[in-house]
Structure formats: structure tokens, C-alpha cells
């Protein structure tokens, strides 16, 4: 795997923490459709579909996936409330999108959206930077570093100072980080045994030692 330029890695890390978000005021002015509810694990668009509009997450969580040539699932990204997804470089969808936990999605037609072109360009570049950051994470980090970085990113995205809500399953996290289910469970257990986190429930992680977690993610 080719290395990622340092300036791009740094920019993408900051972008991931900010989220690929579309200003609500711009959405209000755009030609956006009504909010459509997608139940858990339902498909928003399929791999191979014709590319077209982009999508705004109103609530819930979305995963962007790709089926590899050998039939395995690869998760490229997760998107949360306020995030925009669905940018494509070509005429065909290279990935598919699914609702993780019951998501409300609004379509924004980019050809007549009322959103300034420079804003759409920034969003598209942010999406690209996120992908580069994810490749860096997969290519250069150990299993512990990958999971620590993932938890730090989620903590930065969420409102709480020390609690991470995990909307996705352990198998989703594994497919996103290029790990096995067993490895994700083992690393979480090690972080817990070392007093860095607590796991009060399957969908909730408390960060006990944030400094240690950040150090592991570097």
C-alpha cells in the first residue's frame, strides 16, 4: 500500500473529527426531499446503482460498505446526524449504504440544490480525506491503535466527555478496522483490564483514562 502524505493525513484526521456536515441553513435552502426512515440494516442505495444525489443524515447512523472481489464485506465509513454521504467520482456507485440503527435520510439533488458549488466541493474533498485517513489507519496501525483511534474519533464526534455510544455491532467495527470480531473483543477486554475504559453495556463504553487512550491512538 502506498504511503499517505503527512499533510493529507493531518488534514483528514481533523476533517473526520469535524464530520462531513452540511450546514442546516444550506439544507433548508436546497431542493432537499423529505426525511425518509430506513429501518435497521435496510439499504439506502446499492453498489452498482447510477450515481446521482447526495444524502444528509437527519438522525441515526449509516455505514458505507463495499463487496470485495472475493465476496467479503468492507466498511469504508460511518456517518452520523448532520453528515453528508454519497459523493461519487464516476457515474456508478462504487459502494452501498445501509442504515445501522434506524436512520432518517434526506436526499439533496446536487444539480439544482441551491448549495454553493464551493461548499459541495469542500464536502467532496472532506469525504476523500476521510477515506485517506481510514487507509492510513488500516495500513499503519496495530489492532490496539486502530481501536483506540476509532474510540477517540467517536468521542470527539459525540456530545459526552467520557461516554461513547456504539450504534454499530462488534462485527461492523471489525469490518471497518480490518480486524476479526475476536480481535475487537480481545482489545476491548485488554483496554478494560488496563483501566482505560469500562464497558457497562454492549452499546456503551466509558472512557476512564482519556489521555492513555489518545496516546495509544497516535
CORTABEL-V733629 format. One record per pair of residues at least 24 apart in sequence whose ideal C-beta (glycine too) atoms are under 10 Angstrom apart, sorted by sequence separation. I is the first residue (numbers start at 1). J is the second residue. D is the distance in Angstrom with one decimal. If there is no record, write none. Layout:
i->I j->J d->D
i->I j->J d->D
This chain:
i->32 j->56 d->6.9
i->35 j->59 d->8.4
i->38 j->62 d->8.2
i->55 j->79 d->8.4
i->57 j->81 d->5.4
i->58 j->82 d->8.4
i->62 j->86 d->9.6
i->79 j->103 d->8.7
i->84 j->108 d->7.5
i->86 j->110 d->9.1
i->56 j->81 d->9.1
i->57 j->82 d->6.6
i->75 j->100 d->9.9
i->191 j->216 d->8.1
i->30 j->56 d->9.0
i->32 j->58 d->10.0
i->56 j->82 d->7.5
i->57 j->83 d->4.9
i->79 j->105 d->9.6
i->84 j->110 d->10.0
i->147 j->173 d->7.6
i->150 j->176 d->7.4
i->56 j->83 d->7.5
i->57 j->84 d->7.8
i->66 j->93 d->9.7
i->146 j->173 d->9.4
i->147 j->174 d->9.8
i->150 j->177 d->6.3
i->55 j->83 d->9.0
i->56 j->84 d->5.6
i->57 j->85 d->7.3
i->66 j->94 d->6.7
i->67 j->95 d->8.9
i->149 j->177 d->8.8
i->27 j->56 d->5.9
i->55 j->84 d->6.9
i->56 j->85 d->8.4
i->64 j->93 d->10.0
i->66 j->95 d->4.5
i->67 j->96 d->7.7
i->187 j->216 d->9.8
i->26 j->56 d->9.8
i->54 j->84 d->5.5
i->55 j->85 d->5.5
i->56 j->86 d->9.3
i->64 j->94 d->9.7
i->65 j->95 d->6.0
i->66 j->96 d->7.3
i->146 j->176 d->9.1
i->147 j->177 d->6.6
i->27 j->58 d->9.2
i->54 j->85 d->6.8
i->55 j->86 d->4.6
i->64 j->95 d->5.1
i->65 j->96 d->5.5
i->84 j->115 d->9.7
i->146 j->177 d->4.5
i->22 j->54 d->8.4
i->24 j->56 d->9.0
i->54 j->86 d->4.2
i->55 j->87 d->9.8
i->63 j->95 d->9.6
i->64 j->96 d->7.6
i->65 j->97 d->7.6
i->145 j->177 d->9.9
i->146 j->178 d->7.5
i->147 j->179 d->7.7
i->170 j->202 d->7.9
i->22 j->55 d->9.9
i->53 j->86 d->6.6
i->54 j->87 d->6.0
i->63 j->96 d->9.2
i->64 j->97 d->5.4
i->65 j->98 d->6.5
i->87 j->120 d->8.5
i->146 j->179 d->6.7
i->164 j->197 d->8.5
i->166 j->199 d->9.5
i->169 j->202 d->8.4
i->20 j->54 d->9.8
i->22 j->56 d->5.6
i->24 j->58 d->9.9
i->52 j->86 d->8.1
i->54 j->88 d->9.0
i->63 j->97 d->7.3
i->64 j->98 d->8.3
i->143 j->177 d->7.7
i->150 j->184 d->9.5
i->169 j->203 d->9.0
i->21 j->56 d->8.7
i->22 j->57 d->9.6
i->51 j->86 d->7.9
i->62 j->97 d->5.6
i->63 j->98 d->5.4
i->84 j->119 d->10.0
i->89 j->124 d->8.8
i->143 j->178 d->9.1
i->162 j->197 d->9.6
i->163 j->198 d->9.6
i->166 j->201 d->9.1
i->168 j->203 d->8.9
i->21 j->57 d->9.1
i->51 j->87 d->8.6
i->52 j->88 d->8.5
i->62 j->98 d->6.9
i->63 j->99 d->8.2
i->84 j->120 d->8.8
i->87 j->123 d->7.0
i->88 j->124 d->9.3
i->141 j->177 d->8.6
i->143 j->179 d->5.6
i->147 j->183 d->8.6
i->162 j->198 d->9.6
i->166 j->202 d->7.4
i->167 j->203 d->7.1
i->20 j->57 d->9.8
i->51 j->88 d->3.8
i->61 j->98 d->9.7
i->62 j->99 d->6.2
i->63 j->100 d->5.3
i->87 j->124 d->4.7
i->141 j->178 d->9.5
i->143 j->180 d->9.1
i->146 j->183 d->9.3
i->147 j->184 d->6.6
i->151 j->188 d->9.1
i->163 j->200 d->9.1
i->166 j->203 d->4.9
i->19 j->57 d->9.6
i->50 j->88 d->9.4
i->51 j->89 d->8.6
i->61 j->99 d->7.5
i->62 j->100 d->6.4
i->63 j->101 d->9.9
i->85 j->123 d->9.5
i->87 j->125 d->9.3
i->138 j->176 d->9.1
i->146 j->184 d->9.2
i->165 j->203 d->6.5
i->166 j->204 d->6.8
i->49 j->88 d->9.6
i->51 j->90 d->6.6
i->52 j->91 d->9.2
i->60 j->99 d->6.2
i->61 j->100 d->3.9
i->62 j->101 d->9.4
i->84 j->123 d->5.3
i->87 j->126 d->9.2
i->88 j->127 d->9.8
i->89 j->128 d->8.9
i->137 j->176 d->9.2
i->138 j->177 d->7.1
i->139 j->178 d->9.0
i->144 j->183 d->9.7
i->147 j->186 d->9.8
i->148 j->187 d->8.3
i->164 j->203 d->9.5
i->165 j->204 d->6.2
i->166 j->205 d->6.3
i->45 j->85 d->9.6
i->51 j->91 d->5.5
i->60 j->100 d->6.9
i->61 j->101 d->5.2
i->63 j->103 d->9.7
i->83 j->123 d->9.5
i->84 j->124 d->9.1
i->87 j->127 d->4.9
i->137 j->177 d->7.2
i->138 j->178 d->4.7
i->143 j->183 d->5.2
i->147 j->187 d->4.7
i->151 j->191 d->8.3
i->164 j->204 d->7.4
i->165 j->205 d->8.3
i->44 j->85 d->8.7
i->45 j->86 d->7.1
i->50 j->91 d->6.4
i->51 j->92 d->6.0
i->52 j->93 d->8.9
i->60 j->101 d->5.4
i->61 j->102 d->8.7
i->62 j->103 d->5.4
i->86 j->127 d->8.9
i->87 j->128 d->8.1
i->137 j->178 d->8.5
i->138 j->179 d->9.5
i->143 j->184 d->8.1
i->146 j->187 d->8.2
i->147 j->188 d->7.0
i->163 j->204 d->6.5
i->164 j->205 d->4.5
i->44 j->86 d->8.4
i->50 j->92 d->6.5
i->51 j->93 d->5.7
i->55 j->97 d->7.3
i->57 j->99 d->9.6
i->59 j->101 d->9.5
i->60 j->102 d->5.4
i->61 j->103 d->6.2
i->84 j->126 d->8.5
i->85 j->127 d->7.2
i->134 j->176 d->8.0
i->144 j->186 d->9.7
i->145 j->187 d->9.6
i->163 j->205 d->7.2
i->164 j->206 d->7.9
i->49 j->92 d->7.2
i->50 j->93 d->7.3
i->51 j->94 d->8.7
i->59 j->102 d->8.4
i->60 j->103 d->3.0
i->62 j->105 d->7.3
i->83 j->126 d->9.6
i->84 j->127 d->7.7
i->134 j->177 d->9.1
i->143 j->186 d->8.1
i->144 j->187 d->5.5
i->147 j->190 d->9.4
i->148 j->191 d->7.5
i->162 j->205 d->9.4
i->163 j->206 d->5.5
i->164 j->207 d->6.7
i->48 j->92 d->6.2
i->49 j->93 d->4.4
i->59 j->103 d->6.7
i->60 j->104 d->5.9
i->83 j->127 d->9.4
i->134 j->178 d->9.5
i->143 j->187 d->5.5
i->147 j->191 d->7.5
i->160 j->204 d->10.0
i->162 j->206 d->6.0
i->163 j->207 d->7.2
i->47 j->92 d->8.7
i->48 j->93 d->6.1
i->58 j->103 d->7.8
i->59 j->104 d->4.5
i->60 j->105 d->8.2
i->85 j->130 d->9.8
i->142 j->187 d->9.3
i->151 j->196 d->9.3
i->162 j->207 d->4.6
i->47 j->93 d->5.7
i->48 j->94 d->8.6
i->49 j->95 d->10.0
i->57 j->103 d->6.2
i->58 j->104 d->3.9
i->59 j->105 d->9.1
i->144 j->190 d->7.2
i->151 j->197 d->7.5
i->160 j->206 d->9.2
i->161 j->207 d->8.2
i->162 j->208 d->7.7
i->46 j->93 d->6.7
i->47 j->94 d->6.9
i->48 j->95 d->9.8
i->49 j->96 d->7.9
i->57 j->104 d->7.4
i->58 j->105 d->6.7
i->83 j->130 d->9.7
i->143 j->190 d->9.6
i->144 j->191 d->7.8
i->160 j->207 d->8.9
i->162 j->209 d->9.9
i->45 j->93 d->5.8
i->47 j->95 d->5.7
i->48 j->96 d->8.2
i->49 j->97 d->9.7
i->55 j->103 d->9.6
i->56 j->104 d->9.4
i->57 j->105 d->6.3
i->58 j->106 d->5.6
i->79 j->127 d->9.6
i->148 j->196 d->8.3
i->162 j->210 d->6.9
i->46 j->95 d->9.3
i->47 j->96 d->4.2
i->56 j->105 d->7.1
i->57 j->106 d->8.2
i->148 j->197 d->9.5
i->161 j->210 d->8.2
i->164 j->213 d->10.0
i->45 j->95 d->8.8
i->46 j->96 d->4.9
i->47 j->97 d->9.2
i->55 j->105 d->5.2
i->56 j->106 d->4.6
i->77 j->127 d->8.0
i->147 j->197 d->9.9
i->155 j->205 d->8.9
i->45 j->96 d->6.3
i->46 j->97 d->8.5
i->55 j->106 d->6.9
i->56 j->107 d->7.9
i->76 j->127 d->9.9
i->79 j->130 d->9.5
i->154 j->205 d->8.6
i->44 j->96 d->7.9
i->45 j->97 d->5.3
i->46 j->98 d->9.7
i->54 j->106 d->9.9
i->55 j->107 d->5.9
i->56 j->108 d->5.9
i->78 j->130 d->9.9
i->155 j->207 d->6.2
i->43 j->96 d->6.3
i->44 j->97 d->4.0
i->45 j->98 d->9.3
i->53 j->106 d->9.8
i->54 j->107 d->7.8
i->55 j->108 d->7.1
i->77 j->130 d->6.0
i->154 j->207 d->9.9
i->43 j->97 d->7.2
i->44 j->98 d->6.5
i->53 j->107 d->4.8
i->54 j->108 d->5.4
i->76 j->130 d->8.7
i->77 j->131 d->7.2
i->151 j->205 d->6.6
i->27 j->82 d->9.3
i->42 j->97 d->9.9
i->43 j->98 d->5.6
i->44 j->99 d->6.5
i->52 j->107 d->8.7
i->53 j->108 d->6.0
i->54 j->109 d->8.4
i->76 j->131 d->6.6
i->152 j->207 d->8.7
i->155 j->210 d->7.6
i->42 j->98 d->6.7
i->43 j->99 d->8.2
i->53 j->109 d->4.8
i->54 j->110 d->5.7
i->77 j->133 d->9.8
i->151 j->207 d->7.2
i->20 j->77 d->8.8
i->27 j->84 d->9.2
i->41 j->98 d->6.1
i->42 j->99 d->5.1
i->52 j->109 d->7.6
i->53 j->110 d->6.2
i->77 j->134 d->6.7
i->21 j->79 d->9.6
i->24 j->82 d->7.6
i->40 j->98 d->8.9
i->41 j->99 d->6.7
i->52 j->110 d->8.2
i->53 j->111 d->8.3
i->76 j->134 d->6.6
i->152 j->210 d->8.2
i->155 j->213 d->8.2
i->20 j->79 d->7.3
i->21 j->80 d->9.1
i->23 j->82 d->9.0
i->38 j->97 d->8.9
i->40 j->99 d->6.1
i->41 j->100 d->7.8
i->44 j->103 d->7.8
i->52 j->111 d->8.6
i->54 j->113 d->8.5
i->75 j->134 d->9.3
i->76 j->135 d->9.6
i->151 j->210 d->9.7
i->155 j->214 d->9.4
i->19 j->79 d->8.1
i->20 j->80 d->9.9
i->21 j->81 d->8.8
i->22 j->82 d->7.2
i->38 j->98 d->7.9
i->39 j->99 d->6.4
i->40 j->100 d->7.0
i->41 j->101 d->9.1
i->42 j->102 d->8.7
i->45 j->105 d->9.8
i->53 j->113 d->8.4
i->16 j->77 d->9.0
i->19 j->80 d->6.8
i->21 j->82 d->4.2
i->22 j->83 d->8.1
i->38 j->99 d->3.8
i->40 j->101 d->5.8
i->41 j->102 d->9.4
i->42 j->103 d->8.6
i->44 j->105 d->6.0
i->54 j->115 d->9.3
i->152 j->213 d->6.0
i->19 j->81 d->9.0
i->20 j->82 d->8.8
i->21 j->83 d->5.7
i->22 j->84 d->4.7
i->37 j->99 d->8.5
i->38 j->100 d->9.6
i->39 j->101 d->9.4
i->40 j->102 d->5.3
i->45 j->107 d->10.0
i->151 j->213 d->6.2
i->152 j->214 d->5.8
i->19 j->82 d->6.2
i->20 j->83 d->5.2
i->21 j->84 d->6.8
i->38 j->101 d->10.0
i->39 j->102 d->5.7
i->40 j->103 d->8.6
i->44 j->107 d->9.6
i->64 j->127 d->9.5
i->151 j->214 d->9.7
i->19 j->83 d->5.2
i->20 j->84 d->5.2
i->38 j->102 d->7.2
i->39 j->103 d->8.8
i->74 j->138 d->9.6
i->101 j->165 d->9.9
i->103 j->167 d->9.4
i->148 j->212 d->8.7
i->149 j->213 d->9.1
i->152 j->216 d->8.7
i->153 j->217 d->8.3
i->19 j->84 d->8.9
i->20 j->85 d->7.2
i->37 j->102 d->7.0
i->38 j->103 d->5.2
i->101 j->166 d->9.9
i->102 j->167 d->9.4
i->148 j->213 d->5.3
i->149 j->214 d->9.1
i->151 j->216 d->9.2
i->152 j->217 d->4.7
i->37 j->103 d->7.5
i->38 j->104 d->7.8
i->54 j->120 d->7.9
i->64 j->130 d->9.9
i->101 j->167 d->4.6
i->147 j->213 d->9.5
i->148 j->214 d->7.7
i->151 j->217 d->7.8
i->152 j->218 d->9.4
i->20 j->87 d->8.7
i->36 j->103 d->9.1
i->37 j->104 d->5.5
i->38 j->105 d->6.0
i->64 j->131 d->9.5
i->100 j->167 d->5.4
i->101 j->168 d->7.7
i->148 j->215 d->8.3
i->149 j->216 d->8.0
i->150 j->217 d->8.2
i->35 j->103 d->9.7
i->36 j->104 d->7.1
i->37 j->105 d->8.0
i->100 j->168 d->5.4
i->101 j->169 d->9.6
i->148 j->216 d->3.8
i->149 j->217 d->3.9
i->35 j->104 d->4.6
i->36 j->105 d->5.4
i->54 j->123 d->7.6
i->100 j->169 d->8.3
i->147 j->216 d->8.5
i->148 j->217 d->4.1
i->149 j->218 d->8.4
i->34 j->104 d->9.8
i->35 j->105 d->6.9
i->36 j->106 d->7.5
i->54 j->124 d->8.7
i->146 j->216 d->9.8
i->147 j->217 d->8.7
i->148 j->218 d->8.8
i->34 j->105 d->10.0
i->35 j->106 d->5.2
i->36 j->107 d->7.7
i->145 j->216 d->6.0
i->146 j->217 d->8.7
i->33 j->105 d->9.1
i->34 j->106 d->7.1
i->35 j->107 d->9.5
i->78 j->150 d->9.4
i->100 j->172 d->7.0
i->144 j->216 d->5.8
i->145 j->217 d->6.2
i->33 j->106 d->6.0
i->34 j->107 d->8.7
i->54 j->127 d->9.3
i->144 j->217 d->9.1
i->145 j->218 d->7.9
i->32 j->106 d->5.1
i->33 j->107 d->4.2
i->80 j->154 d->9.0
i->83 j->157 d->9.2
i->98 j->172 d->9.8
i->142 j->216 d->9.1
i->32 j->107 d->6.5
i->33 j->108 d->7.9
i->78 j->153 d->9.3
i->82 j->157 d->9.7
i->141 j->216 d->9.6
i->30 j->106 d->9.3
i->31 j->107 d->9.2
i->32 j->108 d->4.7
i->33 j->109 d->8.0
i->78 j->154 d->8.6
i->81 j->157 d->9.7
i->141 j->217 d->8.3
i->30 j->107 d->9.9
i->31 j->108 d->7.4
i->32 j->109 d->7.8
i->80 j->157 d->6.2
i->141 j->218 d->9.7
i->30 j->108 d->5.2
i->31 j->109 d->5.4
i->80 j->158 d->8.3
i->27 j->106 d->7.1
i->30 j->109 d->7.9
i->31 j->110 d->9.6
i->78 j->157 d->9.3
i->30 j->110 d->8.9
i->31 j->111 d->9.1
i->137 j->217 d->9.3
i->27 j->108 d->6.8
i->31 j->112 d->5.5
i->32 j->113 d->7.3
i->26 j->108 d->8.9
i->30 j->112 d->8.8
i->31 j->113 d->5.5
i->32 j->114 d->8.9
i->30 j->113 d->4.1
i->31 j->114 d->6.2
i->32 j->115 d->9.2
i->22 j->106 d->9.6
i->29 j->113 d->8.4
i->30 j->114 d->4.5
i->31 j->115 d->9.2
i->29 j->114 d->4.6
i->30 j->115 d->5.1
i->22 j->108 d->7.3
i->27 j->113 d->8.9
i->28 j->114 d->9.2
i->29 j->115 d->7.5
i->26 j->113 d->8.3
i->27 j->114 d->9.3
i->29 j->116 d->9.8
i->80 j->167 d->8.1
i->26 j->114 d->7.5
i->27 j->115 d->8.0
i->26 j->115 d->5.0
i->78 j->167 d->8.1
i->26 j->116 d->7.6
i->78 j->168 d->6.6
i->22 j->113 d->9.6
i->23 j->115 d->8.7
i->22 j->115 d->7.2
i->26 j->119 d->6.5
i->75 j->168 d->8.5
i->26 j->120 d->9.6
i->78 j->172 d->8.0
i->78 j->173 d->9.4
i->23 j->119 d->7.6
i->75 j->171 d->9.6
i->22 j->119 d->7.6
i->75 j->172 d->6.1
i->22 j->120 d->8.8
i->73 j->171 d->9.1
i->75 j->173 d->8.5
i->78 j->176 d->7.0
i->73 j->172 d->9.3
i->75 j->174 d->8.8
i->76 j->175 d->9.7
i->77 j->176 d->7.9
i->22 j->122 d->10.0
i->75 j->175 d->4.5
i->76 j->176 d->7.9
i->22 j->123 d->6.5
i->74 j->175 d->6.3
i->75 j->176 d->4.1
i->20 j->122 d->9.1
i->21 j->123 d->8.2
i->73 j->175 d->5.4
i->74 j->176 d->8.4
i->75 j->177 d->8.6
i->101 j->203 d->9.1
i->20 j->123 d->5.7
i->72 j->175 d->8.2
i->75 j->178 d->9.4
i->20 j->124 d->8.8
i->61 j->165 d->9.5
i->63 j->167 d->9.5
i->74 j->178 d->8.0
i->20 j->125 d->9.4
i->21 j->126 d->8.7
i->61 j->166 d->9.7
i->62 j->167 d->9.9
i->63 j->168 d->6.9
i->20 j->126 d->4.5
i->61 j->167 d->4.2
i->15 j->122 d->9.6
i->19 j->126 d->8.3
i->20 j->127 d->5.4
i->60 j->167 d->7.6
i->61 j->168 d->6.6
i->65 j->172 d->9.2
i->18 j->126 d->7.8
i->20 j->128 d->9.8
i->20 j->129 d->8.9
i->63 j->172 d->6.3
i->15 j->125 d->8.3
i->16 j->126 d->8.7
i->20 j->130 d->6.5
i->65 j->175 d->7.7
i->15 j->126 d->4.7
i->19 j->130 d->9.1
i->61 j->172 d->9.4
i->65 j->176 d->9.3
i->14 j->126 d->9.8
i->15 j->127 d->8.7
i->63 j->175 d->8.7
i->64 j->176 d->9.8
i->12 j->125 d->9.8
i->15 j->128 d->9.2
i->16 j->129 d->7.7
i->63 j->176 d->7.8
i->11 j->125 d->9.1
i->12 j->126 d->8.4
i->15 j->129 d->4.6
i->16 j->130 d->5.3
i->11 j->126 d->9.2
i->14 j->129 d->8.5
i->15 j->130 d->6.1
i->12 j->128 d->8.3
i->13 j->129 d->8.6
i->16 j->132 d->10.0
i->17 j->133 d->9.9
i->12 j->129 d->3.6
i->13 j->130 d->9.4
i->15 j->132 d->9.4
i->16 j->133 d->5.4
i->11 j->129 d->5.6
i->12 j->130 d->6.1
i->15 j->133 d->7.5
i->16 j->134 d->8.3
i->10 j->129 d->9.7
i->12 j->131 d->8.0
i->13 j->132 d->9.7
i->14 j->133 d->9.3
i->8 j->128 d->9.1
i->9 j->129 d->9.0
i->12 j->132 d->4.9
i->13 j->133 d->5.6
i->8 j->129 d->6.7
i->11 j->132 d->8.6
i->12 j->133 d->3.5
i->16 j->137 d->9.6
i->11 j->133 d->8.6
i->12 j->134 d->8.3
i->9 j->132 d->7.0
i->10 j->133 d->9.3
i->12 j->135 d->9.3
i->13 j->136 d->8.5
i->8 j->132 d->5.4
i->9 j->133 d->6.5
i->12 j->136 d->7.5
i->13 j->137 d->9.4
i->8 j->133 d->8.3
i->12 j->137 d->9.8
i->9 j->135 d->9.4
i->5 j->132 d->8.7
i->9 j->136 d->5.2
i->40 j->167 d->9.9
i->4 j->132 d->5.4
i->8 j->136 d->8.6
i->9 j->137 d->9.6
i->41 j->169 d->10.0
i->4 j->133 d->8.0
i->6 j->136 d->9.8
i->4 j->135 d->6.4
i->9 j->140 d->9.3
i->3 j->135 d->9.8
i->4 j->136 d->4.7
i->2 j->135 d->9.0
i->3 j->136 d->8.4
i->4 j->137 d->9.9
i->16 j->149 d->9.6
i->1 j->135 d->7.0
i->19 j->153 d->10.0
i->1 j->136 d->9.4
i->4 j->139 d->7.9
i->17 j->152 d->8.7
i->3 j->139 d->8.1
i->4 j->140 d->8.5
i->13 j->149 d->8.9
i->17 j->153 d->6.4
i->1 j->138 d->8.1
i->2 j->139 d->8.9
i->3 j->140 d->8.3
i->16 j->153 d->5.7
i->17 j->154 d->9.9
i->19 j->156 d->9.3
i->1 j->139 d->4.6
i->17 j->155 d->9.5
i->18 j->156 d->8.8
i->19 j->157 d->6.2
i->1 j->140 d->8.8
i->13 j->152 d->9.9
i->17 j->156 d->4.3
i->18 j->157 d->8.8
i->13 j->153 d->8.4
i->16 j->156 d->8.3
i->17 j->157 d->6.8
i->16 j->157 d->8.3
i->14 j->156 d->10.0
i->13 j->156 d->9.9
i->13 j->217 d->9.9
